Amino acid sequence: MATLLAGALREEEMFKLVVTVRRGTASSFGAAWTPYGTLEAARLGATALLRNERVQRVAIVRDEVPPAFVEWLER
C-alpha cells in the first residue's frame, strides 16, 4: 500500500513476526501470520504470543525481501 507523504510516494512499512517455539511449529498461532501496520502493533502481537508456554522468543522483522530485523522479544 502506498501513500503520498510530503509530495513523495512512500511504501507503507509492514511488520511480521518470526516465532521460535520449544516443540513443533508456530503455524497454529494466528498472531504469527498476521501482518502488522505499525511497530507498536507488532510488539503487542509478540507480547500475546509470549504468553504461550511453548513460545521462547519472537523476532519482529520488516515485511520485505529479504526480511530486515527490527528487534527481539524474549521471556
DRENSE-859386 format. One record per residue: residue number from 1; residue in three letters; x, y, z of N, C-alpha, C in turn. Coordinates in pm, whole numbers, always signed. Layout:
% residues N
+-----+-----+--------+--------+--------+--------+--------+--------+--------+--------+--------+
:   i :  aa :   n.c1 :   n.c2 :   n.c3 :  ca.c1 :  ca.c2 :  ca.c3 :   c.c1 :   c.c2 :   c.c3 :
+-----+-----+--------+--------+--------+--------+--------+--------+--------+--------+--------+
: NUM : ALA :      X :      Y :      Z :      X :      Y :      Z :      X :      Y :      Z :
...
+-----+-----+--------+--------+--------+--------+--------+--------+--------+--------+--------+
% end
This chain:
% residues 75
+-----+-----+--------+--------+--------+--------+--------+--------+--------+--------+--------+
:   i :  aa :   n.c1 :   n.c2 :   n.c3 :  ca.c1 :  ca.c2 :  ca.c3 :   c.c1 :   c.c2 :   c.c3 :
+-----+-----+--------+--------+--------+--------+--------+--------+--------+--------+--------+
:   1 : MET :    +85 :   -117 :     +0 :     +0 :     +0 :     +0 :    +90 :   +124 :     +0 :
:   2 : ALA :    +64 :   +214 :    -88 :   +147 :   +334 :    -98 :    +68 :   +455 :    -51 :
:   3 : THR :   +138 :   +551 :     +6 :    +75 :   +677 :    +46 :   +160 :   +792 :     -5 :
:   4 : LEU :    +96 :   +907 :    -16 :   +168 :  +1027 :    -57 :   +211 :  +1100 :    +69 :
:   5 : LEU :   +341 :  +1114 :    +88 :   +394 :  +1178 :   +209 :   +491 :  +1287 :   +166 :
:   6 : ALA :   +459 :  +1410 :   +199 :   +543 :  +1526 :   +167 :   +578 :  +1530 :    +19 :
:   7 : GLY :   +479 :  +1499 :    -65 :   +499 :  +1510 :   -209 :   +572 :  +1392 :   -272 :
:   8 : ALA :   +608 :  +1292 :   -194 :   +679 :  +1176 :   -248 :   +599 :  +1050 :   -221 :
:   9 : LEU :   +602 :   +959 :   -314 :   +533 :   +832 :   -296 :   +616 :   +746 :   -201 :
:  10 : ARG :   +552 :   +695 :    -95 :   +623 :   +617 :     +7 :   +547 :   +488 :    +31 :
:  11 : GLU :   +618 :   +377 :    +29 :   +557 :   +247 :    +58 :   +537 :   +235 :   +208 :
:  12 : GLU :   +417 :   +189 :   +250 :   +388 :   +169 :   +391 :   +476 :    +58 :   +447 :
:  13 : GLU :   +531 :    +79 :   +564 :   +608 :    -25 :   +631 :   +513 :   -124 :   +694 :
:  14 : MET :   +540 :   -250 :   +674 :   +463 :   -356 :   +738 :   +562 :   -443 :   +815 :
:  15 : PHE :   +514 :   -502 :   +921 :   +598 :   -586 :  +1005 :   +536 :   -724 :  +1017 :
:  16 : LYS :   +619 :   -825 :  +1040 :   +570 :   -959 :  +1068 :   +655 :  -1018 :  +1180 :
:  17 : LEU :   +606 :  -1128 :  +1236 :   +672 :  -1190 :  +1350 :   +733 :  -1324 :  +1309 :
:  18 : VAL :   +854 :  -1350 :  +1357 :   +919 :  -1479 :  +1338 :   +927 :  -1542 :  +1477 :
:  19 : VAL :   +858 :  -1655 :  +1494 :   +839 :  -1713 :  +1627 :   +928 :  -1836 :  +1644 :
:  20 : THR :   +999 :  -1843 :  +1757 :  +1078 :  -1962 :  +1793 :  +1003 :  -2033 :  +1905 :
:  21 : VAL :   +969 :  -2160 :  +1880 :   +893 :  -2237 :  +1979 :   +977 :  -2352 :  +2032 :
:  22 : ARG :   +936 :  -2401 :  +2148 :  +1007 :  -2510 :  +2215 :   +994 :  -2640 :  +2137 :
:  23 : ARG :   +872 :  -2680 :  +2102 :   +847 :  -2803 :  +2026 :   +747 :  -2773 :  +1916 :
:  24 : GLY :   +765 :  -2837 :  +1801 :   +668 :  -2821 :  +1694 :   +690 :  -2694 :  +1613 :
:  25 : THR :   +581 :  -2642 :  +1558 :   +587 :  -2523 :  +1475 :   +495 :  -2415 :  +1530 :
:  26 : ALA :   +512 :  -2296 :  +1479 :   +429 :  -2183 :  +1522 :   +312 :  -2160 :  +1428 :
:  27 : SER :   +286 :  -2256 :  +1339 :   +181 :  -2235 :  +1238 :    +41 :  -2226 :  +1297 :
:  28 : SER :    +21 :  -2276 :  +1418 :   -112 :  -2270 :  +1479 :   -139 :  -2136 :  +1549 :
:  29 : PHE :    -41 :  -2050 :  +1558 :    -58 :  -1920 :  +1623 :    -95 :  -1816 :  +1517 :
:  30 : GLY :   -218 :  -1768 :  +1523 :   -264 :  -1669 :  +1426 :   -182 :  -1541 :  +1426 :
:  31 : ALA :   -136 :  -1500 :  +1542 :    -57 :  -1376 :  +1552 :    +76 :  -1388 :  +1478 :
:  32 : ALA :   +123 :  -1510 :  +1456 :   +250 :  -1529 :  +1385 :   +234 :  -1502 :  +1235 :
:  33 : TRP :   +112 :  -1511 :  +1182 :    +90 :  -1493 :  +1038 :    +28 :  -1359 :  +1004 :
:  34 : THR :     -8 :  -1282 :  +1104 :    -75 :  -1154 :  +1082 :    +25 :  -1047 :  +1040 :
:  35 : PRO :     -1 :   -972 :   +933 :    +85 :   -856 :   +902 :    +45 :   -738 :   +992 :
:  36 : TYR :   +142 :   -668 :  +1043 :   +117 :   -556 :  +1134 :   +157 :   -425 :  +1066 :
:  37 : GLY :    +72 :   -326 :  +1077 :    +96 :   -197 :  +1012 :   +189 :   -105 :  +1087 :
:  38 : THR :   +204 :   -127 :  +1218 :   +293 :    -43 :  +1299 :   +381 :   -131 :  +1386 :
:  39 : LEU :   +492 :    -75 :  +1427 :   +582 :   -148 :  +1517 :   +515 :   -175 :  +1650 :
:  40 : GLU :   +437 :    -81 :  +1698 :   +367 :    -99 :  +1826 :   +266 :   -214 :  +1818 :
:  41 : ALA :   +195 :   -226 :  +1708 :   +101 :   -337 :  +1690 :   +176 :   -470 :  +1685 :
:  42 : ALA :   +292 :   -473 :  +1621 :   +374 :   -594 :  +1617 :   +422 :   -631 :  +1757 :
:  43 : ARG :   +458 :   -532 :  +1836 :   +501 :   -559 :  +1975 :   +387 :   -617 :  +2057 :
:  44 : LEU :   +266 :   -566 :  +2037 :   +150 :   -620 :  +2109 :   +123 :   -765 :  +2068 :
:  45 : GLY :   +135 :   -795 :  +1938 :   +118 :   -932 :  +1891 :   +224 :  -1024 :  +1948 :
:  46 : ALA :   +348 :   -977 :  +1955 :   +457 :  -1057 :  +2011 :   +434 :  -1082 :  +2160 :
:  47 : THR :   +387 :   -982 :  +2231 :   +359 :   -997 :  +2374 :   +251 :  -1102 :  +2396 :
:  48 : ALA :   +148 :  -1101 :  +2310 :    +42 :  -1201 :  +2321 :    +97 :  -1341 :  +2295 :
:  49 : LEU :   +186 :  -1355 :  +2197 :   +247 :  -1485 :  +2168 :   +332 :  -1535 :  +2284 :
:  50 : LEU :   +404 :  -1446 :  +2349 :   +493 :  -1485 :  +2458 :   +418 :  -1537 :  +2580 :
:  51 : ARG :   +289 :  -1517 :  +2586 :   +209 :  -1572 :  +2696 :   +194 :  -1723 :  +2685 :
:  52 : ASN :   +215 :  -1778 :  +2565 :   +207 :  -1922 :  +2544 :   +337 :  -1985 :  +2592 :
:  53 : GLU :   +328 :  -2092 :  +2670 :   +448 :  -2154 :  +2728 :   +543 :  -2213 :  +2625 :
:  54 : ARG :   +493 :  -2248 :  +2505 :   +580 :  -2305 :  +2402 :   +667 :  -2201 :  +2333 :
:  55 : VAL :   +625 :  -2076 :  +2334 :   +697 :  -1970 :  +2263 :   +818 :  -1926 :  +2344 :
:  56 : GLN :   +936 :  -1935 :  +2283 :  +1060 :  -1897 :  +2350 :  +1098 :  -1752 :  +2324 :
:  57 : ARG :  +1089 :  -1711 :  +2198 :  +1121 :  -1572 :  +2162 :  +1053 :  -1537 :  +2032 :
:  58 : VAL :  +1044 :  -1408 :  +2007 :   +978 :  -1358 :  +1887 :  +1065 :  -1248 :  +1828 :
:  59 : ALA :  +1092 :  -1259 :  +1699 :  +1164 :  -1154 :  +1628 :  +1063 :  -1073 :  +1549 :
:  60 : ILE :  +1078 :   -943 :  +1554 :   +996 :   -855 :  +1469 :  +1084 :   -817 :  +1351 :
:  61 : VAL :  +1032 :   -839 :  +1231 :  +1106 :   -806 :  +1108 :  +1017 :   -722 :  +1018 :
:  62 : ARG :  +1082 :   -642 :   +933 :  +1006 :   -568 :   +832 :   +966 :   -666 :   +723 :
:  63 : ASP :   +845 :   -654 :   +676 :   +790 :   -744 :   +575 :   +837 :   -700 :   +437 :
:  64 : GLU :   +960 :   -738 :   +403 :  +1020 :   -706 :   +275 :  +1108 :   -822 :   +233 :
:  65 : VAL :  +1164 :   -818 :   +116 :  +1251 :   -925 :    +68 :  +1391 :   -868 :    +52 :
:  66 : PRO :  +1489 :   -919 :   +124 :  +1479 :  -1012 :   +237 :  +1427 :   -940 :   +362 :
:  67 : PRO :  +1370 :  -1015 :   +458 :  +1319 :   -952 :   +580 :  +1430 :   -880 :   +657 :
:  68 : ALA :  +1404 :   -761 :   +702 :  +1501 :   -683 :   +778 :  +1467 :   -691 :   +926 :
:  69 : PHE :  +1563 :   -734 :  +1006 :  +1545 :   -749 :  +1151 :  +1519 :   -615 :  +1215 :
:  70 : VAL :  +1423 :   -612 :  +1310 :  +1393 :   -491 :  +1385 :  +1430 :   -510 :  +1532 :
:  71 : GLU :  +1372 :   -611 :  +1600 :  +1404 :   -636 :  +1740 :  +1359 :   -773 :  +1786 :
:  72 : TRP :  +1419 :   -822 :  +1896 :  +1383 :   -948 :  +1962 :  +1299 :   -918 :  +2084 :
:  73 : LEU :  +1204 :  -1006 :  +2114 :  +1133 :  -1005 :  +2240 :  +1145 :  -1145 :  +2298 :
:  74 : GLU :  +1185 :  -1154 :  +2423 :  +1203 :  -1283 :  +2488 :  +1129 :  -1286 :  +2619 :
:  75 : ARG :  +1115 :  -1408 :  +2672 :  +1053 :  -1427 :  +2803 :  +1133 :  -1357 :  +2909 :
+-----+-----+--------+--------+--------+--------+--------+--------+--------+--------+--------+
% end
